[in-house]
Amino acid sequence: MENDLSIKEAFQRAQKGHNNKAKLVASLKNTYNKLEDKTLFHEEFIQYLKHAMIVYKREPAVENVIEFVSKFSTSFHTPSAEGGEEEEDEEDENPFLSYMFNFLLESHKANSHAVRFRVCQLINKLLGSMAENAQIDDDLFDGIHQAMLVRVTDKFPNVRIQASLAMARLQEPQNHQCPTVNAYLLILENDSNPEVRRAVLSCIAPSSLTLPKILKRTRDVKESVRKLAYQVLSDKVHIRALSIAQRVSLLQQGLHDAAESVREVVQVRLLPAWLNLLQGDVLELLHKLDVENCSQTALDTLTALFTHTPQDQLLHHRLQLDDRMLVPAGSLSCESVLYWRALCEFVKTKGDEGEEMLEKLLPEAATFAEYLYGYVKGLPVLSANQRNILELVMTKEFISQQLIHLTGCLDTNEEGGRKRVVAVLQEMLVLPQTPPSLVSLLTEKLLTLIPDDHRRIQTVAEVISEVREPIVIRQPLDENENRRKQVKLAEVKVGILEAKQALEECISNQEFNRAAELKDSITDLENLRNNILQEENTQQDDKETETRMEKTDPETLLRCLTMCVELLKQMNIKTRIGPTMSAILSLILPSISNAQPAVRNMAVVCLGTCALHSKDLVNTHLVLLLQIAQLDEAKIRISALRSVIDLLLLYGFTLLSERPSPKGEEPEEGSSTAQSILMMLSDFLDSEVCVRKCVGGSGQTDVFLGRISSAKLLSRQVMVQPRHRDDTRLRHCLGVFFQLYARRAGTTHPTLTP
């Protein structure tokens, strides 16, 4: 009975999922092969298929029928590996597949969206069920291609999805003129339905043309699309096909994506895939991320890897530690030292268990301190004719930076070790070889080890004093200079003797005018001799005397101000300005007018931060900060503006309400310093500099929220958005503000209306 299975019975059985589709296909195929005239079979088969094709909903029975039809249709298509002629003969002898394709192509323009959907679905399944080396007629290929290119623009997303999937085997990745590839690129860029974009992502072949578009989908607004984009990159794209910038960008976005599912794909699929391609070499992976310029991304990457590494395997690291638990200085590289730091910091987060593991990764605090001091002391100082070793110096600075970070993982509970680390950090801050880029970090780590604010202030003040007024020992004259002075002294002594002899002869000969001239000459020579002898004695005394020389060069001032900024950042906001900090102000205030912009900028930051600790400083220097915010260079103006915003957020407008206008103009009736400040912030929104706009916008919204009710300023912010739609940061800032402001609409806040 199975051998004479009718079409109707086959379709009835195919609707039930428990039926074996392979047996149904074999039975119906047996019936088909017995027929001499297969035309009636074709027509009847299509008639039964049409009943399923008018159903748009994904009913299980319909899906089973579609699956059966695709398997039956492709069961005749068994191409030989020999080549094309045998293929054509076989296709001619079994025309059912061609008949099916022709029917579907004639139906793809049907008015019913259900029919269009089923047509595309069937074409997709037919092409997908064919063997890898299957071939079809060129005319049929072109027909399918043209039909699906039309359907990928269908107004129904499900039709577009099936059409996109159907074209997967029709694309030519290496052909930049391939219509399918170009259609895929347009869909990825412009289709509003995320499921359509996902369908294209799942089947588009990566190439030099398509890769940028695939990468762009990792920033798609839809979580599912971003997730699939990372999966495609993990499975289909080699790490070497990506530039360093692309690798770093992928990890930056993926590891910090708002969706946990996207972050998980990056951690458990993308990173392991890259590591497998690099034979599991983590240091090689870091090398491909350019850790010198992207250290934070590299750290995040390592943390993700460690998180998914079994704890008993964490210590199976690639660091070659010597018997002192240190990496030999000659073996240090950017990748190895960053790996060392990341591993230690990750292990430290494990609590008590991590402390035991750290003992196998780091030496005692005093030992590491000496190791760090030796490395930093050996850093070369660049001169004008040594710019060719700039890259080497930058590499050594980066390694030093990571070693300094490692001090945060040391066990400093033991008093002796902690004192040695503190002493070494202080010494490195004073060292002339210490690069300016390390000063901020060194100060931060130093202050972390000193819990008391007053001790912190005293320590930094002492370091600043050592840097600004170092002890100078006068160098003795070299041998050549000493010999020259001795010769000069001998010449003077001989001249005195000759002049005295000539004087005696003149007196004997009663040549009194000549004698008077000689006497004056002798006096001059004796004075010269005494001066030479006095200079020698002074220099001899200086050999044994140490003196301090004040340094006022920009590099020294910048170093001192950087330490001051770090100190103020670490200080408790309630700690007031005492005598020692007042003395440090004598360094800050003159630097405000320094010729070097970097020095001025750091001085402005210091002054603004100091004012947070003292209302007296606000009263004294607020006008100065406002003037700088309007008159200096862009970067310095931004620093001054941020300081003013911080002061407003801390003290509010009460402290400022009685002040005159900072612009030097007669204030209008009802105006105040606070109003002038807000107008200045509003003016920044019209600035051409993007950062100034963002700072001005964020500053205005910060002080606006919960403090001011002004329709004029609110409307100004609303008007800003359309004019700066390309400024993402400013738009984000204002967007968040409007949401928060709307939620607080019912709360009471003081009214200030410029």
Disulfide bonds with the S-S distance in Angstrom:
none
